[in-house]
């Protein structure tokens, strides 16, 4: 049996990050294929006149796609 070593995640929960196309908050992260995958809740825009409907946009990005703000 061999052990697989993973590096420590670069980002933490509730940390603001930026990426191509926007910025958001790290909501969770998991190890996947030798790297970390992060669930990012995108920053809210101004609320439209008709209000918000449903959950805000959440995306999955790899560590290589993220930068600190």
C-alpha positions in Angstrom: 0.0 0.0 0.0 1.3 3.5 -0.9 0.5 6.8 0.8 -0.5 9.8 -1.3 0.7 13.1 0.1 -1.5 16.1 -0.5 -0.4 19.7 0.0 -2.3 22.0 2.3 -5.1 23.9 0.6 -4.1 27.4 -0.4 -7.5 28.9 0.4 -9.9 28.6 3.4 -13.6 28.8 4.0 -15.1 32.4 3.9 -11.9 33.7 2.2 -12.5 36.2 -0.7 -10.9 35.0 -4.0 -10.9 36.3 -7.6 -10.9 34.4 -10.9 -11.4 35.1 -14.5 -14.9 36.4 -14.7 -15.4 37.6 -11.2 -14.8 37.1 -7.5 -16.5 35.3 -4.6 -16.2 33.6 -1.3 -14.9 30.0 -0.7 -17.7 28.0 0.8 -16.0 24.5 0.8 -13.1 22.6 -0.7 -12.3 19.0 -1.3 -9.2 17.1 -2.5 -9.5 15.8 -6.1 -7.0 14.2 -8.4 -3.9 15.6 -6.6 -5.2 19.1 -6.2 -8.0 21.0 -4.4 -11.4 21.8 -5.8 -13.2 24.8 -4.3 -16.9 25.7 -4.2 -17.1 29.4 -4.8 -20.2 31.6 -4.1 -20.0 34.5 -6.5 -20.3 38.0 -5.2 -23.8 39.5 -5.3 -24.7 42.3 -7.7 -27.2 45.0 -7.0 -30.6 43.5 -6.2 -33.0 43.9 -9.2 -36.4 45.7 -8.8 -38.2 42.4 -8.9 -36.2 40.8 -6.1 -34.1 37.7 -6.0 -35.3 34.3 -7.0 -33.6 31.2 -5.7 -30.0 30.6 -4.7 -27.1 32.7 -5.9 -24.5 31.4 -8.4 -22.1 28.8 -7.1 -19.2 27.4 -9.2 -16.5 24.7 -8.8 -13.0 25.8 -9.6 -9.5 24.3 -9.1 -6.8 25.9 -7.0 -5.0 27.0 -10.1 -8.0 29.1 -11.2 -8.1 31.2 -8.0 -6.2 34.2 -6.8 -6.4 36.1 -3.4 -8.2 39.5 -3.5 
